[in-house]
């Protein structure tokens, strides 16, 4: 697609300009976005990246495997000298440059048929988003917004952006290169359900597998809460928490991805009651805070509500509100009627209290930092040993239990 081509009545170039103005309006007064950091992100052009199978599709974009990276200058060179041993942990921590990515787009893996797996994924606007002008503008805005946030966000439970297209965010072929995820939360929930995960009450039994699976789920919830708390500490509200936006990397670390709806909150826009007049009906209704659904002012506690609905799903291994079959009944029961998922008392008093407060009206909800503290203490309580050591053990256990 070129800038001269048309989508409906408008040229692609005109629509890209509209998208640019939207993004600039959303990010002009940012306290965290940094064009200098964006300039230092490794750049690739489409001719250097060969994509393969589709890994997933969202509302506007498609994600595919990167099956080959070939630098056009032919100089792969040597990776940065700071990495002495190219083990998986070092690779994940390293800010990878063009030569490194070209050399290591495949990772060696024992026990697989070919002995290797692809390391990266490419994300770009999908063809279905190029058939209608407003959809295309929304797609470009989402992808550009995600690129700007991922350039400056560094957290072990948030997906890493490794490279981007070597032109402007507002060119027809713009793309991101991300770490590939090897599992997603909907699939993981099915695996957990098959294993018939236990609850805290299982700690009194000898069924170690059920107990371990409960610990794993608490560990996953804790890691996710830390990631959202990290964003909130930087005045960023995520606004799209749901299983489809959560995955697991090659080390089985849980990762949040898709930052197209993320929004930085500015003190100057804060209302007297601590909320902000932001875009309503943002996210997925099943996980959306009622005030967001209704277009009322909201703040970061909207993420707290979404997280607690998601957390309930992780613990119950069940879909929230699945029994509500129509949109009208959902609005009547959940949004306006205050119906919430049933909390199981054997999850423990602290978790039950956390979920109830998270399901409450926005003024009564806990901050994500407080939710993070509750889950951290729960990890310590059920492990009976050093929390940090147990978290590391639980993450290793996730790798063996995921398959």
C-alpha positions in Angstrom: 0.0 0.0 0.0 1.2 3.5 -0.9 0.3 6.9 0.5 -1.4 7.7 -2.9 -3.8 4.8 -2.7 -7.3 5.5 -1.5 -9.5 4.0 1.3 -13.0 5.2 0.6 -12.8 8.9 -0.2 -9.4 9.6 1.4 -5.8 8.9 0.4 -3.7 6.7 2.7 -1.4 9.7 3.2 -4.3 11.9 4.4 -5.4 9.2 6.9 -1.9 8.7 8.2 -1.8 12.5 8.8 -5.0 12.2 10.8 -3.6 9.3 12.8 -0.4 11.4 13.5 -2.5 14.3 14.9 -4.5 11.9 17.1 -1.3 10.4 18.6 0.4 13.8 19.0 -2.7 15.1 20.8 -2.6 12.1 23.2 1.2 12.3 23.9 2.3 15.9 23.6 2.4 16.6 27.3 3.8 13.1 28.2 6.1 12.9 31.2 7.5 9.4 30.2 7.6 9.1 26.4 10.9 10.0 25.0 11.7 10.5 21.3 15.4 10.0 22.0 14.8 6.6 23.4 12.6 5.8 20.3 15.4 6.8 18.0 17.7 4.3 19.7 15.4 1.3 19.2 17.0 -0.9 16.5 15.4 -0.3 13.1 14.7 -2.8 10.3 13.0 -2.5 7.0 10.4 -4.9 5.6 12.9 -6.3 3.1 15.0 -7.5 6.0 12.3 -9.3 7.9 10.6 -12.5 6.6 7.4 -13.4 8.3 5.7 -16.8 8.7 2.7 -18.2 10.4 0.0 -16.0 12.0 0.3 -16.1 15.8 -2.7 -14.0 16.6 -5.0 -11.2 15.5 -6.5 -8.3 17.4 -9.0 -5.7 16.6 -6.7 -3.9 14.1 -3.4 -5.8 13.8 -1.9 -9.1 13.0 1.1 -10.8 14.6 3.2 -13.3 12.7 6.4 -15.3 13.4 9.6 -13.8 12.3 11.3 -16.7 10.4 14.3 -14.9 9.1 16.2 -11.6 9.5 18.7 -10.8 6.8 20.5 -7.4 7.0 20.7 -5.8 3.6 24.2 -4.5 4.3 25.2 -8.1 4.8 27.2 -7.3 8.0 25.8 -9.4 10.8 28.9 -8.6 13.0 29.2 -9.5 16.6 26.7 -8.8 19.4 27.5 -6.3 22.0 30.4 -7.3 24.2 28.4 -7.0 27.4 27.0 -10.5 26.8 29.7 -13.0 27.5 27.5 -16.1 27.6 24.5 -16.2 25.3 22.1 -18.1 27.6 18.4 -17.4 27.5 18.3 -15.1 30.5 21.1 -12.9 29.1 19.4 -12.7 25.7 16.1 -11.6 27.3 17.9 -8.9 29.3 20.0 -7.6 26.5 18.8 -4.6 24.5 19.3 -6.3 21.2 20.7 -4.6 18.1 20.4 -5.3 14.4 23.4 -7.7 14.1 22.4 -9.6 17.2 18.8 -10.1 16.0 20.0 -11.3 12.6 22.3 -13.8 14.3 19.8 -15.0 16.9 16.3 -15.0 15.5 16.4 -18.8 16.1 16.9 -20.2 19.6 18.2 -23.6 20.2 15.9 -25.9 22.2 16.4 -29.4 23.3 13.5 -31.8 23.0 11.9 -30.2 20.0 11.6 -31.8 16.6 13.9 -29.4 14.8 16.0 -28.4 17.9 15.2 -24.7 17.4 12.3 -22.2 17.7 11.7 -18.7 16.4 12.5 -16.0 18.9 10.6 -12.9 17.5 7.2 -11.8 16.2 6.3 -9.0 13.8 3.1 -6.9 14.4 1.5 -4.7 11.8 -1.8 -3.4 10.6 -3.8 -6.3 9.1 -5.4 -6.0 5.7 -9.0 -6.1 7.2 -8.2 -2.8 8.8 -7.4 -1.2 5.5 -10.9 -1.4 4.0 -12.5 1.4 5.9 -11.0 4.8 6.7 -11.8 5.1 10.4 -10.7 1.5 11.0 -7.4 2.3 9.4 -6.9 5.5 11.4 -7.7 3.6 14.6 -5.2 0.8 13.6 -2.4 3.2 13.0 -3.1 5.2 16.2 -3.1 1.9 18.2 0.2 0.7 16.7 2.0 4.0 17.0 0.8 4.4 20.6 2.0 0.9 21.5 5.4 1.6 19.9 5.8 4.8 21.9 4.9 3.2 25.2 6.9 0.0 24.7 10.0 2.1 23.8 10.2 3.4 27.3 8.5 0.6 29.4 10.9 -1.9 31.0 9.3 -4.5 33.2 9.9 -8.3 33.3 6.1 -9.0 32.9 5.5 -6.6 30.0 6.4 -7.7 26.5 9.6 -6.3 25.1 9.8 -4.4 21.7 13.1 -5.4 20.1 12.9 -3.3 16.9 10.6 -1.2 14.7 10.4 -0.3 11.0 13.1 2.2 10.0 10.6 4.9 8.9 8.0 7.0 10.7 5.2 5.5 12.7 2.9 7.0 10.1 4.0 5.1 7.0 1.8 2.5 5.3 4.1 -0.5 6.2 5.1 0.4 9.8 5.7 -2.6 12.0 7.0 -3.7 15.4 9.3 -6.6 16.2 8.4 -8.1 19.6 9.5 -11.1 21.6 7.5 -14.1 20.5 5.1 -15.6 23.1 4.7 -19.3 23.2 1.4 -19.5 25.0 -1.6 -17.2 25.8 -3.8 -17.0 28.8 -6.9 -18.6 27.2 -4.9 -21.7 26.3 -3.2 -21.8 29.7 -6.6 -21.6 31.5 -7.8 -24.6 29.5 -4.6 -26.5 30.6 -5.2 -25.5 34.2 -8.8 -26.6 34.0 -7.8 -30.0 32.6 -5.3 -30.5 35.5 -8.2 -29.6 37.9 -6.2 -27.1 39.9 -6.7 -26.9 43.7 -7.3 -24.2 46.2 -5.9 -23.3 49.6 -7.9 -26.1 51.2 -5.8 -28.6 49.3 -2.8 -27.6 51.4 -4.1 -30.0 54.1 -4.1 -32.8 51.7 -1.3 -34.9 50.2 -2.2 -34.0 46.6 1.0 -32.0 45.8 0.1 -31.5 42.2 -3.1 -29.6 43.0 -1.3 -27.6 45.7 1.5 -26.7 43.2 -1.0 -25.6 40.6 -2.7 -23.3 43.0 0.6 -21.7 43.9 1.4 -21.3 40.2 -1.9 -19.4 39.6 -1.3 -17.1 42.6 2.3 -16.5 41.2 0.9 -15.6 37.8 -1.6 -13.2 39.3 1.1 -11.7 41.4 3.4 -11.1 38.4 0.5 -9.5 36.5 -0.4 -7.2 39.4 3.3 -6.1 39.6 3.2 -5.1 35.9 0.0 -3.1 36.3 1.3 -1.5 39.5 4.5 -0.5 37.6 2.4 1.2 34.9 0.3 3.1 37.5 3.4 4.3 39.3 4.2 6.0 35.9 0.7 7.4 35.6 -0.2 5.0 32.8 -3.6 3.3 32.8 -3.7 0.1 30.7 -7.5 -0.1 30.0 -7.6 -3.5 28.3 -6.9 -6.2 30.8 -8.3 -9.6 29.5 -6.9 -13.1 28.9 -6.4 -12.4 25.2 -3.8 -9.7 26.1 -1.7 -12.0 28.3 0.8 -14.5 27.2 3.9 -16.6 28.3 7.3 -16.3 26.9 10.0 -18.9 26.2 10.9 -19.0 29.9 7.2 -19.2 30.8 7.3 -15.7 32.4 3.8 -14.1 32.1 3.7 -11.1 29.8 1.1 -8.3 29.2 1.0 -7.2 25.6 -1.1 -4.9 23.3 -0.7 -1.3 24.6 -2.9 0.3 21.9 -5.4 1.5 24.5 -2.9 2.6 27.2 -3.3 6.2 28.3 -1.0 8.4 30.3 -2.9 10.4 33.1 -1.9 14.0 33.5 -2.4 15.8 36.8 -3.7 18.9 35.0 -6.6 16.9 33.7 -7.6 15.4 37.1 -11.1 16.3 38.3 -11.9 17.2 41.9 -12.9 13.7 42.8 -9.7 12.2 41.5 -11.1 10.9 38.3 -10.4 11.9 34.6 -12.8 12.5 31.7 -11.4 9.8 29.5 -12.8 7.8 26.5 -15.6 5.6 27.6 -16.5 2.0 26.5 -12.8 1.2 26.2 -11.7 -2.4 26.5 -13.8 -5.6 26.6 -17.2 -5.4 28.4 -16.7 -8.6 30.4 -13.7 -7.1 32.2 -14.6 -3.4 31.9 -15.3 -1.3 34.9 -18.9 -0.1 35.0 -18.0 3.6 35.0 -15.9 3.0 31.8 -18.8 1.2 30.1 -21.2 4.0 31.0 -18.8 6.7 29.8 -18.4 8.3 33.2 -15.1 9.8 34.5 -12.7 7.2 35.8 -9.1 6.7 36.9 -6.5 3.9 37.5 -8.9 1.9 39.7 -10.7 0.9 36.5 -7.7 -1.3 36.0 -8.1 -2.6 39.5 -11.6 -3.7 38.7 -10.5 -5.4 35.5 -7.6 -7.1 37.2 -9.9 -8.5 40.0 -12.3 -9.9 37.4 -9.3 -11.5 35.6 -7.9 -12.7 38.9 -11.2 -14.4 39.8 -11.0 -16.2 36.4 -7.4 -17.4 37.1 -8.4 -18.7 40.6 -11.8 -20.2 39.6 -10.6 -21.4 36.2 -13.9 -20.3 34.8 -15.3 -17.6 32.6 -16.8 -14.6 34.5 -20.5 -14.0 33.7 -20.6 -16.8 31.2 -24.2 -17.6 32.2 -25.3 -14.1 31.0 -26.1 -14.6 27.3 -27.3 -11.2 26.0 -25.9 -7.7 26.1 -29.0 -6.2 27.6 -29.0 -8.7 30.5 -25.3 -8.0 31.0 -25.9 -4.3 31.3 -28.9 -4.8 33.6 -27.2 -7.3 35.9 -23.5 -6.4 35.9 -23.1 -2.8 34.8 -26.2 -1.4 36.6 -27.2 -4.1 39.0 -23.8 -4.8 40.6 -23.8 -8.6 40.0 -20.2 -9.9 40.5 -18.6 -13.4 40.2 -19.1 -15.7 43.2 -16.0 -15.7 45.4 -15.0 -19.0 47.0 -14.2 -18.7 50.7 -11.5 -21.4 50.5 -9.3 -19.0 48.5 -8.4 -17.4 51.8 -9.6 -14.4 53.7 -7.1 -11.9 52.3 -7.8 -12.8 48.6 -11.5 -12.8 49.2 -11.4 -9.4 50.8 -9.2 -8.1 47.9 -11.6 -9.4 45.3 -14.7 -7.9 47.0 -13.0 -4.5 47.3 -11.9 -4.7 43.7 -15.4 -5.5 42.5 -16.8 -2.4 44.4 -17.4 1.1 43.2 -14.3 3.0 42.0 -14.0 5.1 45.2 -13.8 1.9 47.3 -11.4 -0.1 45.2 -7.8 -0.8 46.2 -4.8 0.6 44.3 -2.9 -2.0 42.2 0.1 -1.6 44.6 -2.1 -2.8 47.5 -3.4 -5.7 45.4 0.2 -6.6 44.6 1.0 -6.6 48.3 -1.9 -8.9 49.1 -0.8 -11.4 46.5 2.8 -11.3 47.6 1.8 -12.0 51.2 -0.4 -14.9 49.9 2.6 -16.3 48.1 4.6 -16.2 51.4 1.7 -17.7 53.4 1.1 -20.8 51.1 4.9 -21.4 50.6 6.0 -21.0 54.2 9.5 -19.9 53.1 11.3 -17.0 51.4 8.8 -15.3 49.1 11.3 -14.3 46.4 12.8 -17.8 46.4 9.4 -19.3 46.1 8.4 -17.0 43.2 11.5 -18.1 41.3 10.6 -21.8 42.0 7.0 -21.3 41.0 8.0 -19.7 37.7 10.3 -22.7 37.0 7.5 -25.0 37.9 5.2 -23.2 35.4 7.5 -24.3 32.6 7.0 -28.0 33.4 3.3 -27.7 34.1 2.5 -25.7 31.0 3.0 -28.7 28.7 
